[in-house]
Amino acid sequence: MLSNMSGAVALHSVGLVSMASRRRHVSKPKQSQSQSQSHVGGFGFGLGGQKKEELWRCVEGCGACCKLNKGPSFATPEEIFHDPSDIQLYRSMIGPDGWCVHYDKTTRKCSIYSDRPYFCRVEPDVFEALYGISNKKFNKEACSSCRDTIKAIYGSDSKELLKFNHSVRS
């Protein structure tokens, strides 16, 4: 992914709460393989031409996912994780202001990015393990979850949302 932001941990929107309760228990996911870009419909000229699928990517300088305590409309750690040690780790990362203790608000980067927990990684295998979302649906669900989180943290008219939408459509 493209940035020094944490990821999956903050993508817990209302829609993912129900997925978390239906997930299959899978131990820590293995590293994912890169997603290939797929195309939908048409021949590439005008009306109904070839449309690129949005490809999820993290946008540096956003950090919406690093706001760990987002409120009642987002899933709790108990609704997401099966392993009590994951719940404990997640809770230990929440600072007094609700932001991850490893998120530097000045630089808007994660201070432990290369060593962040598996649940902070927005990857197909993580979404499969935590929410039961197949690799085929990963991009769509990750983009949707990220948008919901950005809107909740920064608002629907935020520069973060505009930058994210531009990035996943490019």
C-alpha positions, 0 to 999 in steps of 0.5 A: 500500500502507499502510505505510512497510515494504519489501516483496517483497524479503523475501517469498522463501519456499521456495515462491517459490524454484521460481517464481523459477527458472521466471520469465519474464525481464521488465525492471523492472516498470511501476507496477501498477494497483490490485487489485479485490476479488473474491468467491467463492461463495454468496448472502451468507446463512449456510452457504457465503455470500459470502466475501471474497478476502483482499486483501494489504496491508502492515501498518505496524510489521511489517518482517519483509520487511526482514530480508534474510538469512533463512537457507537456507530462503529464496531467495537473490538469485541464485535470484530475480534475472536482472540482476546489478545487482539481485543486487548492489543487494540484497546491498549492502542487507544489514546485518551483522545481516541486516536491510536497512540502510535499515530503522530498527528503532526506528521499524520503518519504511523510511528510503527507502520512496518511493525503494525498489527495485522488488523491495521493492514487493509489487505484481502486476507485481513478482510477475509479473516475479520469480516468474511469478505472474499478477495473478489469483493475486497476493493469494493468493500475496502473503498466503501469502508474507508469512505465511511470512516473518512466521512465520520472523522473529517466530514463529507466535504473534506480534502481527505475524502476528495484525495481518497476518491481521486486516488482510488479512481486513478 
